[in-house]
């Protein structure tokens, strides 16, 4: 076609040139026309070719769009269209009479599906997965509060609740849209639902001066046993009313629970204010536990109610008495005789210590041993009725091991370890300053009891500068206080104490740390059974007293059930926590009419403490308690490092004392409970070259 066109153009050019040879401008015009004709011809061919290519390319894009048409979700489908779709024959042909999610199966790796479905099935308006959820795979299924036929497929007919995504298979995005649509349909009244039955607590509508409160569980005492009991009940019965009656706005909570062995734990005691909050702004006690600052005055076990000091009447279904103990003073109503039991008494002791040069310390238990070791800047006369120190916990051999610390003039570690415990020991004094003298709260409160590490948080320093770094106590063995006489010299009061040995000691004041008595400063009808030689309330293995529905735990109770071979009662922090937990479980089980058994921690005595700077673990009959003389001792000691004692009876381990080295605690626990015969091992059982921990693992 191009060659023919060019031929015709040449002929026309020659004819035109013959007629216009004398006119050059005409020649140029014809030449231009020829060029334009050629260019137009070429352009026509090019346009025809490009048009053909464009049509082919458009055809290819259309096929790709057809492939992605089912995955495109950018087009908004009106909810009216979706409603008509659910009632159409197309929907019936696709799903039949089954629910849209009923035949859907999730794709996942492995045999166990992930806990949650995928976040979304469509990304940037396009389905991005090969197995979209039941809603995303069908673009005509629109979640809307008006699309009731669709919403009803995701509501359980039994419970009326929205089905979980683990059952329906919806992605997280569509499941959230489903929840919003259902809630909106409920609000508009388009979907019906069952209103849950609510049991109203009408006490919330009564004033604060209501004559009587009704609670399910009532716990008296804010110590370790009481708080542990309340926390246990909050776990077992979170829907029931729990009231904690405490005389102080300071309660004791446990933290940093660290297992030493399988059934032995080490923990720290925190003194918390009832108004204090944790890092997240929440209360330290569970929200279900209500607290009331008051004091128990009268208890009626027949009609199940109590009357407090403020004449408040409280009815209960189950009651737990955790009133603790009170110091056993050698002289009552004596201003120069101090008892160390609670934070208030320590603050008073600390204040008197600032101007003191000589004090007399009476007692041989844990508090007396800690004071003898921690007091600085004062002359300490330590009066004990035994022939060695710390006789409550250790024997004469361990006492000699501790006394080597005194001889060296320093404890095991020169630097006292920093503690993470934070105490609010000054809060109660601040509250006293804010109260008026006539405020009833000033005459109500007894201070919160001390924690096992109380001495680390008080400055126990006397007035003697020459003894401000260390002071070795003067120990008076095998004697007691016979008489005390108040004296005054140059306006300074002091006390002249005469010991049973006839020796007289001049001191600024006396510290009585001779133990505690169960605190029973309330009247009860009927009278509770009291253990004669102990003074505590008798309780059985479920911590229940002689009066039905009344339980007791901690220092106020006395264990009256048949003891096991390796457990006995001592008024310690560890047992207060165990008894409080057991009482809470027993009360919850009685409320639910369930049967439980005593906790296994009552099978083996165990206690973790610290004496004279050394960690101490006591297990079983560690001092041969109730074993008579039919036992033998096996010792291993390294001065200044460790003291280990095994109590063996008939070749079996019955008790152990671990001082300094507590790594054998779990091994000793297993040996005691399993009753393994250690006779074949002889003295090698404590051979330092033999790792018995791995051997008996």
C-alpha positions as CSV (number, residue, x, y, z in Angstrom):
1,X,0.0,0.0,0.0
2,X,2.9,2.3,0.8
3,X,4.6,1.6,-2.6
4,X,1.4,2.3,-4.5
5,X,0.9,5.6,-2.7
6,X,4.4,6.7,-3.4
7,X,4.0,5.9,-7.1
8,X,0.9,7.9,-7.5
9,X,2.6,10.8,-5.6
10,X,5.6,10.7,-8.1
11,X,3.3,10.8,-11.1
12,X,1.4,13.7,-9.7
13,X,4.6,15.5,-8.8
14,X,5.9,15.2,-12.4
15,X,2.6,16.5,-13.8
16,X,2.6,19.4,-11.4
17,X,6.3,20.1,-12.1
18,X,5.6,20.2,-15.9
19,X,2.9,22.9,-15.4
20,X,4.7,24.9,-12.8
21,X,8.3,24.5,-13.6
22,X,8.6,28.2,-13.7
23,X,7.2,28.7,-10.1
24,X,9.6,27.5,-7.4
25,X,7.2,28.1,-4.6
26,X,4.7,25.7,-6.1
27,X,7.4,23.0,-6.3
28,X,8.1,23.5,-2.6
29,X,4.4,23.2,-1.8
30,X,4.1,19.9,-3.7
31,X,7.2,18.5,-2.0
32,X,5.7,19.4,1.4
33,X,2.4,17.8,0.4
34,X,4.3,14.6,-0.6
35,X,6.1,14.5,2.7
36,X,2.9,15.0,4.7
37,X,1.2,12.4,2.7
38,X,3.9,9.9,3.5
39,X,3.9,10.8,7.2
40,X,0.2,10.5,7.4
41,X,0.4,7.1,5.8
42,X,3.0,6.0,8.3
43,X,0.9,7.5,11.2
44,X,-2.2,5.6,10.0
45,X,-0.2,2.3,10.0
46,X,1.2,3.1,13.5
47,X,-2.2,4.0,14.9
48,X,-3.6,0.8,13.6
49,X,-0.9,-1.2,15.2
50,X,-1.1,0.6,18.6
51,X,-4.9,0.2,18.6
52,X,-4.5,-3.5,18.1
53,X,-1.9,-3.7,21.0
54,X,-4.2,-1.6,23.3
55,X,-7.1,-3.9,22.6
56,X,-5.0,-7.0,23.4
57,X,-3.6,-5.4,26.6
58,X,-7.1,-4.3,27.7
59,X,-8.3,-7.8,27.1
60,X,-5.5,-9.2,29.3
61,X,-6.2,-6.7,32.2
62,X,-9.9,-7.7,32.1
63,X,-9.0,-11.3,32.6
64,X,-6.8,-10.4,35.6
65,X,-9.5,-8.4,37.1
66,X,-11.9,-11.2,36.7
67,X,-9.5,-13.4,38.7
68,X,-9.4,-10.9,41.5
69,X,-13.1,-10.0,41.5
70,X,-14.0,-12.5,44.2
71,X,-11.2,-11.1,46.5
72,X,-12.0,-7.4,46.0
73,X,-13.6,-5.9,49.1
74,X,-13.4,-2.2,48.3
75,X,-17.0,-2.1,47.0
76,X,-19.4,-1.3,49.8
77,X,-22.5,-3.6,49.8
78,X,-25.5,-1.9,51.3
79,X,-27.1,-3.7,54.3
80,X,-30.4,-3.8,52.5
81,X,-28.8,-5.9,49.7
82,X,-27.4,-8.2,52.4
83,X,-30.8,-8.6,54.0
84,X,-32.3,-9.5,50.6
85,X,-29.4,-11.9,49.9
86,X,-30.0,-13.9,53.1
87,X,-33.6,-14.5,51.9
88,X,-32.7,-15.3,48.3
89,X,-32.5,-18.6,46.4
90,X,-28.8,-17.9,45.8
91,X,-28.1,-18.0,49.5
92,X,-30.2,-21.1,49.9
93,X,-28.3,-22.8,47.1
94,X,-25.0,-21.8,48.7
95,X,-25.5,-22.6,52.4
96,X,-28.7,-24.6,52.5
97,X,-30.1,-25.0,56.0
98,X,-26.7,-24.9,57.8
99,X,-25.2,-21.9,59.5
100,X,-22.7,-20.0,57.5
101,X,-19.9,-20.9,60.0
102,X,-20.9,-24.5,60.6
103,X,-18.9,-26.2,57.8
104,X,-16.0,-23.8,58.0
105,X,-12.6,-25.2,59.2
106,X,-9.6,-23.2,60.1
107,X,-6.2,-23.8,58.4
108,X,-3.3,-23.9,60.9
109,X,0.1,-25.5,61.3
110,X,0.2,-28.6,63.5
111,X,-2.5,-30.4,65.3
112,X,-3.2,-27.7,67.9
113,X,-4.9,-24.5,66.6
114,X,-3.6,-21.1,67.8
115,X,-5.6,-19.6,70.7
116,X,-6.7,-16.7,68.6
117,X,-7.8,-16.5,65.0
118,X,-6.0,-14.2,62.5
119,X,-6.3,-10.4,62.9
120,X,-8.0,-9.8,59.6
121,X,-8.6,-11.6,56.3
122,X,-8.4,-8.5,54.0
123,X,-5.6,-6.1,53.6
124,X,-5.8,-3.0,51.5
125,X,-9.3,-4.0,50.3
126,X,-8.2,-7.4,49.0
127,X,-8.5,-10.9,50.6
128,X,-5.0,-11.8,51.5
129,X,-5.5,-15.4,52.6
130,X,-6.5,-18.6,50.9
131,X,-9.0,-19.5,53.6
132,X,-10.9,-16.4,54.7
133,X,-13.3,-16.5,57.6
134,X,-17.0,-17.2,57.1
135,X,-17.9,-13.4,56.8
136,X,-14.9,-12.3,54.8
137,X,-15.3,-15.0,52.1
138,X,-18.8,-13.8,51.1
139,X,-18.9,-10.1,50.3
140,X,-22.7,-10.0,50.6
141,X,-22.6,-10.9,54.3
142,X,-22.7,-7.5,56.0
143,X,-22.5,-7.2,59.8
144,X,-25.0,-4.6,60.9
145,X,-27.4,-4.3,63.8
146,X,-30.3,-4.3,61.3
147,X,-29.2,-7.6,59.7
148,X,-30.9,-9.8,62.3
149,X,-30.9,-13.0,60.3
150,X,-27.2,-12.9,60.1
151,X,-26.6,-11.9,63.7
152,X,-28.8,-14.7,65.1
153,X,-26.5,-17.3,63.5
154,X,-23.7,-16.2,66.0
155,X,-25.8,-16.2,69.2
156,X,-26.0,-19.4,71.2
157,X,-29.6,-20.5,71.6
158,X,-28.8,-22.1,75.0
159,X,-27.0,-19.2,76.8
160,X,-28.0,-16.2,74.6
161,X,-24.3,-15.1,74.5
162,X,-22.3,-14.4,71.3
163,X,-20.3,-17.4,70.2
164,X,-16.6,-17.3,70.6
165,X,-14.3,-16.8,67.6
166,X,-12.8,-20.2,68.5
167,X,-16.1,-21.8,67.5
168,X,-17.3,-19.5,64.7
169,X,-13.8,-19.1,63.1
170,X,-14.3,-15.3,62.5
171,X,-11.2,-13.2,62.3
172,X,-10.6,-10.8,65.1
173,X,-11.7,-7.8,63.1
174,X,-15.0,-9.3,62.1
175,X,-15.6,-10.7,65.5
176,X,-15.3,-7.2,67.0
177,X,-17.7,-5.9,64.4
178,X,-20.1,-8.7,65.4
179,X,-19.9,-7.8,69.1
180,X,-20.7,-4.2,68.2
181,X,-23.6,-5.1,66.0
182,X,-25.1,-7.4,68.5
183,X,-24.8,-4.9,71.4
184,X,-26.3,-2.2,69.2
185,X,-29.2,-4.6,68.3
186,X,-29.8,-5.3,72.0
187,X,-29.8,-1.5,72.7
188,X,-32.3,-0.9,70.0
189,X,-34.5,-3.7,71.1
190,X,-34.2,-5.6,67.8
191,X,-32.8,-8.7,69.5
192,X,-34.1,-10.2,72.8
193,X,-31.9,-11.4,75.6
194,X,-32.3,-12.8,79.1
195,X,-31.6,-10.3,81.9
196,X,-29.4,-11.9,84.5
197,X,-30.8,-12.2,88.0
198,X,-29.1,-9.9,90.4
199,X,-29.0,-10.4,94.2
200,X,-28.9,-6.9,95.5
201,X,-26.8,-6.2,98.6
202,X,-29.2,-3.8,100.4
203,X,-26.6,-3.0,102.9
204,X,-25.2,-0.5,100.4
205,X,-28.3,1.5,100.8
206,X,-28.0,1.7,104.5
207,X,-26.2,4.5,106.3
208,X,-22.9,4.1,108.0
209,X,-24.6,4.1,111.4
210,X,-26.7,1.1,110.7
211,X,-27.2,-1.0,113.9
212,X,-26.1,-4.3,112.4
213,X,-24.1,-5.6,109.5
214,X,-24.5,-9.0,108.0
215,X,-21.5,-10.7,106.4
216,X,-20.7,-14.2,105.3
217,X,-17.1,-14.3,106.6
218,X,-15.8,-12.3,109.5
219,X,-12.1,-12.3,110.3
220,X,-10.9,-10.6,113.5
221,X,-7.3,-9.5,113.4
222,X,-5.0,-7.7,110.9
223,X,-1.9,-9.9,111.4
224,X,-0.4,-12.5,109.2
225,X,-2.9,-15.1,110.1
226,X,-5.9,-12.8,109.7
227,X,-4.8,-11.3,106.4
228,X,-3.8,-14.7,105.0
229,X,-7.2,-16.1,106.0
230,X,-9.1,-13.2,104.3
231,X,-7.0,-13.5,101.1
232,X,-7.7,-17.2,100.9
233,X,-11.4,-16.6,101.3
234,X,-11.3,-14.0,98.6
235,X,-9.8,-16.6,96.2
236,X,-12.2,-19.5,97.2
237,X,-15.4,-17.4,97.6
238,X,-15.0,-14.2,95.5
239,X,-18.7,-13.5,95.4
240,X,-19.3,-13.6,99.2
241,X,-19.0,-10.7,101.6
242,X,-15.7,-10.7,103.6
243,X,-15.0,-8.3,106.5
244,X,-11.6,-7.9,108.1
245,X,-11.9,-6.4,111.6
246,X,-8.6,-4.8,112.7
247,X,-7.7,-2.5,115.6
248,X,-5.2,-0.6,113.5
249,X,-5.1,0.9,110.1
250,X,-1.8,-1.0,109.6
251,X,-2.1,-4.6,108.5
252,X,0.6,-7.1,107.6
253,X,0.9,-8.7,104.2
254,X,3.4,-11.2,102.8
255,X,5.6,-10.7,99.7
256,X,8.7,-12.2,98.1
257,X,7.6,-15.7,98.8
258,X,10.7,-17.8,98.0
259,X,10.7,-21.6,98.1
260,X,13.5,-23.1,100.1
261,X,12.3,-26.7,99.8
262,X,9.2,-28.4,98.6
263,X,7.1,-27.5,101.6
264,X,9.2,-24.7,103.1
265,X,9.1,-21.1,102.0
266,X,10.9,-18.0,103.0
267,X,8.9,-14.7,102.9
268,X,9.0,-11.1,103.9
269,X,6.4,-9.3,106.0
270,X,5.2,-5.8,104.9
271,X,3.3,-3.5,107.1
272,X,0.7,-1.8,104.9
273,X,-1.6,1.1,105.5
274,X,-5.3,0.4,104.6
275,X,-5.3,3.6,102.6
276,X,-2.0,2.7,100.8
277,X,-2.0,1.7,97.1
278,X,0.4,-0.3,95.0
279,X,2.3,0.7,91.9
280,X,-0.8,0.5,89.7
281,X,-3.0,2.5,92.1
282,X,-4.8,-0.5,93.5
283,X,-5.3,-1.8,97.0
284,X,-3.0,-4.3,98.5
285,X,-6.0,-6.4,99.6
286,X,-8.4,-7.9,97.1
287,X,-11.4,-5.6,96.4
288,X,-13.9,-8.1,97.8
289,X,-12.4,-7.7,101.3
290,X,-13.9,-4.9,103.3
291,X,-12.0,-3.5,106.3
292,X,-13.3,-2.0,109.6
293,X,-11.1,-0.4,112.2
294,X,-12.6,-1.5,115.5
295,X,-12.1,-3.9,118.4
296,X,-13.9,-7.1,119.3
297,X,-15.5,-6.8,122.7
298,X,-18.3,-9.5,122.9
299,X,-18.9,-12.7,120.9
300,X,-22.1,-14.6,120.9
301,X,-21.6,-18.0,119.2
302,X,-25.2,-19.2,119.6
303,X,-26.8,-16.4,117.7
304,X,-23.7,-15.7,115.6
305,X,-23.0,-12.0,116.1
306,X,-20.3,-9.8,117.7
307,X,-20.3,-6.4,119.3
308,X,-17.4,-4.1,118.9
309,X,-16.0,-1.5,121.2
310,X,-17.9,1.2,119.3
311,X,-21.1,-0.7,119.9
312,X,-21.4,-2.0,116.4
313,X,-23.2,-5.2,115.9
314,X,-22.1,-7.5,113.2
315,X,-23.8,-10.8,112.2
316,X,-21.7,-13.5,110.6
317,X,-22.1,-17.0,109.1
318,X,-18.5,-18.0,109.7
319,X,-16.0,-16.3,112.1
320,X,-12.2,-16.7,112.4
321,X,-10.4,-15.3,115.4
322,X,-6.9,-14.1,114.7
323,X,-6.3,-11.8,117.6
324,X,-2.7,-12.9,118.0
325,X,-0.7,-12.7,121.2
326,X,0.4,-10.1,123.8
327,X,3.8,-9.7,125.4
328,X,4.5,-11.6,128.5
329,X,6.0,-8.9,130.8
330,X,7.9,-9.7,133.9
331,X,6.3,-6.6,135.5
332,X,3.0,-5.0,134.6
333,X,2.3,-1.2,134.8
334,X,6.0,-0.4,135.1
335,X,7.1,2.6,132.9
336,X,10.8,1.3,132.9
337,X,9.8,-2.2,131.7
338,X,9.3,-2.3,127.9
339,X,7.8,-5.2,126.0
340,X,8.9,-5.7,122.4
341,X,5.9,-6.9,120.3
342,X,4.5,-4.3,118.0
343,X,5.8,-1.3,116.0
344,X,4.6,1.2,118.7
345,X,6.6,-0.6,121.4
346,X,9.7,-0.5,119.2
347,X,9.3,3.2,118.5
348,X,9.1,3.8,122.3
349,X,12.1,1.6,122.8
350,X,14.1,3.4,120.1
351,X,13.2,6.8,121.7
352,X,14.4,5.6,125.2
353,X,17.5,4.1,123.7
354,X,18.8,7.5,122.4
355,X,19.8,8.6,126.0
356,X,20.5,5.2,127.5
357,X,23.9,3.9,128.5
358,X,22.9,0.6,130.2
359,X,19.9,-1.6,129.5
360,X,18.9,-5.0,130.8
361,X,17.6,-7.5,128.3
362,X,15.5,-10.5,129.6
363,X,14.6,-13.4,127.4
364,X,16.3,-16.0,125.2
365,X,14.0,-16.2,122.2
366,X,14.2,-14.7,118.7
367,X,13.5,-11.1,119.6
368,X,16.0,-11.2,122.5
369,X,18.7,-12.7,120.3
370,X,18.1,-10.2,117.6
371,X,18.3,-7.3,120.1
372,X,21.5,-8.6,121.7
373,X,23.1,-8.8,118.2
374,X,21.8,-5.5,116.8
375,X,22.1,-3.0,119.7
376,X,25.0,-0.6,119.3
377,X,26.3,2.3,121.5
378,X,25.0,0.9,124.8
379,X,26.0,-1.6,127.4
380,X,23.7,-4.6,127.2
381,X,23.2,-7.0,130.1
382,X,21.6,-10.1,128.7
383,X,19.8,-12.2,131.4
384,X,18.9,-15.8,130.4
385,X,17.6,-18.7,132.4
386,X,19.4,-21.3,130.3
387,X,23.0,-22.3,130.1
388,X,23.4,-21.1,126.4
389,X,21.9,-18.4,124.2
390,X,19.0,-18.7,121.7
391,X,17.8,-21.9,123.5
392,X,14.4,-21.5,121.9
393,X,15.8,-22.5,118.5
394,X,19.2,-24.1,118.9
395,X,21.3,-26.3,121.2
396,X,24.5,-25.5,123.1
397,X,26.7,-26.4,120.1
398,X,25.0,-23.9,117.8
399,X,25.0,-21.4,120.6
400,X,28.8,-21.7,120.8
401,X,28.9,-21.3,117.0
402,X,27.0,-18.0,117.4
403,X,29.1,-16.8,120.3
404,X,32.2,-17.0,118.1
405,X,30.5,-14.1,116.2
406,X,30.6,-12.0,119.4
407,X,34.2,-12.9,120.1
408,X,35.2,-11.7,116.6
409,X,33.4,-8.5,117.3
410,X,31.6,-8.5,113.9
411,X,28.9,-10.4,112.2
412,X,29.4,-12.7,109.3
413,X,29.1,-10.0,106.7
414,X,30.4,-6.5,107.6
415,X,27.9,-4.7,105.4
416,X,24.3,-5.2,106.4
417,X,22.4,-6.3,103.3
418,X,19.9,-3.9,101.9
419,X,16.3,-4.9,102.2
420,X,13.5,-4.3,99.7
421,X,10.9,-4.2,102.4
422,X,9.3,-0.8,102.9
423,X,7.5,-0.2,106.2
424,X,5.0,2.4,107.2
425,X,6.2,2.4,110.8
426,X,5.6,6.1,111.3
427,X,2.1,6.3,109.9
428,X,0.3,5.4,113.1
429,X,2.1,8.2,114.9
430,X,1.1,10.7,112.2
431,X,-2.5,9.6,112.5
432,X,-2.3,10.1,116.3
433,X,-1.2,13.7,115.7
434,X,-4.1,14.3,113.4
435,X,-6.7,13.0,115.8
436,X,-8.3,15.0,118.5
437,X,-7.8,13.8,122.1
438,X,-11.5,12.8,122.3
439,X,-11.4,10.8,119.1
440,X,-12.3,7.2,119.9
441,X,-9.6,5.9,117.6
442,X,-6.8,7.1,119.9
443,X,-8.1,4.7,122.5
444,X,-8.8,1.8,120.2
445,X,-5.6,0.8,118.5
446,X,-2.9,-1.6,119.5
447,X,0.1,-1.4,117.3
448,X,0.7,-3.8,114.4
449,X,3.0,-6.7,115.3
450,X,6.5,-6.8,114.1
451,X,7.9,-8.7,111.1
452,X,10.7,-11.2,111.1
453,X,13.2,-8.7,109.8
454,X,12.0,-5.8,112.0
455,X,15.4,-4.8,113.4
456,X,16.7,-4.0,109.9
457,X,14.3,-1.0,109.7
458,X,15.0,0.7,113.0
459,X,18.0,2.6,114.2
460,X,19.0,0.8,117.4
461,X,21.7,3.1,118.6
462,X,22.5,4.1,122.2
463,X,24.3,7.2,123.5
464,X,27.8,5.8,124.0
465,X,30.0,7.0,121.1
466,X,32.8,4.5,121.9
467,X,30.4,1.6,121.3
468,X,28.6,3.0,118.3
469,X,30.1,0.4,115.8
470,X,29.8,-2.8,117.9
471,X,28.9,-3.9,121.4
472,X,29.4,-7.3,122.9
473,X,26.6,-8.1,125.4
474,X,27.3,-9.1,128.9
475,X,25.6,-12.5,129.3
476,X,24.2,-13.7,132.7
477,X,23.5,-17.4,132.4
478,X,21.2,-19.5,134.6
479,X,19.5,-16.7,136.4
480,X,16.3,-14.6,136.6
481,X,15.2,-11.2,137.8
482,X,14.4,-11.3,141.5
483,X,13.5,-7.6,142.2
484,X,13.4,-4.2,140.6
485,X,13.7,-0.9,142.5
486,X,13.1,2.6,140.9
487,X,15.8,5.1,141.8
488,X,16.6,8.7,141.0
489,X,19.9,10.5,141.0
490,X,20.5,14.1,139.9
491,X,17.1,14.2,138.3
492,X,17.8,11.0,136.3
493,X,15.6,8.0,136.8
494,X,17.1,4.5,136.6
495,X,16.3,1.0,137.9
496,X,18.3,-1.2,140.2
497,X,17.7,-4.8,139.3
498,X,18.7,-7.8,141.5
499,X,19.2,-11.2,139.9
500,X,18.6,-14.6,141.4
501,X,22.3,-15.0,141.7
502,X,22.4,-11.9,144.0
503,X,24.1,-9.7,141.5
504,X,22.8,-6.1,141.2
505,X,22.7,-4.3,137.9
506,X,22.0,-0.6,137.3
507,X,20.2,0.1,134.1
508,X,18.2,2.9,132.5
509,X,15.3,0.6,131.6
510,X,14.5,-3.2,131.2
511,X,13.4,-4.9,128.0
512,X,11.2,-7.9,128.5
513,X,11.3,-10.4,125.6
514,X,10.1,-13.5,127.4
515,X,7.5,-14.6,124.8
516,X,3.8,-14.0,124.3
517,X,0.5,-15.1,125.7
518,X,-2.6,-15.8,123.5
519,X,-4.7,-12.6,123.4
520,X,-8.2,-13.3,124.7
521,X,-9.3,-9.8,125.8
522,X,-13.0,-10.3,124.9
523,X,-16.0,-12.2,126.4
524,X,-17.6,-15.1,124.6
525,X,-20.9,-17.0,125.0
526,X,-20.6,-19.9,125.1
527,X,-17.1,-20.0,126.5
528,X,-14.5,-21.3,124.1
529,X,-12.4,-24.3,125.1
530,X,-8.9,-23.2,126.3
531,X,-5.9,-25.4,126.5
532,X,-4.8,-25.5,130.1
533,X,-1.0,-25.5,129.8
534,X,-1.0,-23.1,126.9
535,X,-3.8,-20.6,127.3
536,X,-4.8,-20.7,123.6
537,X,-8.1,-21.6,122.0
538,X,-8.3,-25.3,121.2
539,X,-8.7,-26.0,117.4
540,X,-9.0,-29.2,115.5
541,X,-7.1,-30.1,112.2
542,X,-9.6,-27.9,110.3
543,X,-8.8,-24.9,112.7
544,X,-12.4,-25.1,114.1
545,X,-13.0,-24.3,117.7
546,X,-15.4,-26.0,120.2
547,X,-18.2,-23.6,119.0
548,X,-19.7,-24.3,115.6
549,X,-19.0,-21.8,112.8
550,X,-16.1,-20.3,114.8
551,X,-12.5,-20.9,113.7
552,X,-9.1,-19.6,115.1
553,X,-5.6,-19.3,113.6
554,X,-2.2,-17.9,114.6
555,X,-0.9,-17.2,118.1
556,X,-4.3,-17.1,119.7
557,X,-5.0,-20.8,119.0
558,X,-3.6,-24.1,120.3
559,X,-3.3,-27.1,118.1
560,X,-5.4,-29.9,119.8
561,X,-5.4,-32.5,117.0
562,X,-3.1,-35.6,117.2
563,X,0.2,-34.3,116.0
564,X,2.3,-36.1,113.4
565,X,5.8,-37.5,113.9
566,X,7.5,-34.5,112.5
567,X,5.3,-31.5,113.4
568,X,4.7,-29.5,116.6
569,X,3.3,-26.0,117.3
570,X,5.4,-22.9,117.9
571,X,4.1,-19.4,117.7
572,X,6.1,-18.3,114.6
573,X,5.4,-16.3,111.5
574,X,5.6,-19.4,109.3
575,X,2.9,-21.3,111.3
576,X,0.7,-18.2,111.5
577,X,0.6,-18.0,107.7
578,X,-0.1,-21.8,107.4
579,X,-2.9,-21.7,110.0
580,X,-4.5,-18.6,108.4
581,X,-4.5,-20.3,105.0
582,X,-5.9,-23.5,106.4
583,X,-8.7,-21.7,108.3
584,X,-9.7,-19.8,105.1
585,X,-9.9,-23.1,103.1
586,X,-11.9,-24.8,105.9
587,X,-14.4,-21.9,106.1
588,X,-14.9,-21.9,102.3
589,X,-15.3,-25.7,102.2
590,X,-17.9,-25.5,105.0
591,X,-19.8,-22.8,103.2
592,X,-19.8,-24.8,100.0
593,X,-20.6,-28.1,101.8
594,X,-17.3,-29.6,100.5
595,X,-14.9,-32.0,102.1
596,X,-11.2,-31.1,102.3
597,X,-8.2,-32.5,104.1
598,X,-5.5,-30.9,106.2
599,X,-2.7,-29.2,104.3
600,X,0.5,-31.2,103.9
601,X,2.5,-28.4,105.5
602,X,1.3,-29.8,108.9
603,X,3.2,-33.0,108.3
604,X,6.6,-31.4,108.8
605,X,7.7,-28.6,111.0
606,X,9.8,-26.0,109.1
607,X,11.0,-22.5,109.9
608,X,13.3,-20.1,108.1
609,X,14.8,-17.2,110.0
610,X,18.0,-15.3,110.6
611,X,20.0,-15.3,113.8
612,X,23.2,-13.2,114.5
613,X,23.6,-12.6,110.8
614,X,23.4,-16.2,109.7
615,X,20.5,-17.8,107.7
616,X,18.9,-20.6,109.8
617,X,16.6,-23.4,108.7
618,X,14.9,-25.6,111.3
619,X,13.2,-28.9,110.2
620,X,11.3,-31.6,112.1
621,X,12.3,-32.4,115.6
622,X,15.4,-30.3,115.2
623,X,16.2,-30.2,118.9
624,X,15.0,-33.8,119.7
625,X,11.6,-32.5,120.9
626,X,9.5,-35.4,122.4
627,X,12.1,-38.0,121.4
628,X,13.3,-38.6,124.9
629,X,16.9,-39.8,125.0
630,X,16.6,-42.4,122.2
631,X,18.3,-40.4,119.5
632,X,21.8,-39.5,118.3
633,X,23.3,-36.3,116.8
634,X,25.5,-36.0,113.8
635,X,27.3,-32.6,113.5
636,X,29.3,-30.8,110.9
637,X,30.6,-27.4,111.7
638,X,33.0,-24.9,110.1
639,X,33.7,-21.9,112.5
640,X,32.3,-18.7,111.0
641,X,30.8,-20.5,108.0
642,X,28.3,-23.2,108.7
643,X,26.8,-25.4,111.4
644,X,24.8,-28.5,110.4
645,X,23.1,-30.9,112.8
646,X,21.2,-34.0,112.0
647,X,18.9,-35.7,114.7
648,X,18.8,-39.4,114.0
649,X,16.5,-42.0,115.6
650,X,16.9,-45.7,114.7
651,X,19.0,-44.7,111.7
652,X,16.3,-42.3,110.3
653,X,16.5,-38.6,110.1
654,X,14.0,-36.9,112.5
655,X,15.2,-33.3,112.4
656,X,17.9,-31.0,111.2
657,X,19.4,-27.6,111.9
658,X,21.1,-25.8,109.0
659,X,23.0,-22.6,109.9
660,X,24.9,-20.7,107.2
661,X,24.4,-23.4,104.6
662,X,20.8,-23.9,103.7
663,X,21.3,-25.8,100.4
664,X,20.6,-29.1,102.1
665,X,17.1,-28.0,103.1
666,X,15.2,-29.9,100.4
667,X,17.4,-33.0,100.8
668,X,16.7,-33.0,104.5
669,X,13.0,-32.5,103.9
670,X,12.9,-35.6,101.7
671,X,14.9,-37.7,104.0
672,X,12.6,-36.9,107.0
673,X,9.4,-37.4,105.1
674,X,10.5,-40.6,103.3
675,X,12.0,-42.2,106.4
676,X,15.0,-43.5,104.6
677,X,17.3,-45.7,106.6
678,X,20.7,-43.9,106.8
679,X,22.5,-46.5,108.8
680,X,24.5,-47.9,105.8
681,X,26.0,-44.5,105.2
682,X,27.3,-43.9,108.7
683,X,29.1,-40.6,109.3
684,X,29.6,-40.1,105.6
685,X,26.1,-38.6,105.4
686,X,27.7,-35.3,106.4
687,X,31.0,-35.8,104.7
688,X,31.8,-32.5,103.0
689,X,33.5,-34.4,100.1
690,X,30.2,-36.3,99.4
691,X,27.4,-34.4,97.7
692,X,24.4,-36.0,99.4
693,X,22.1,-33.6,97.7
694,X,22.7,-35.3,94.3
695,X,22.9,-38.7,95.9
696,X,19.4,-38.5,97.4
697,X,17.8,-36.4,94.6
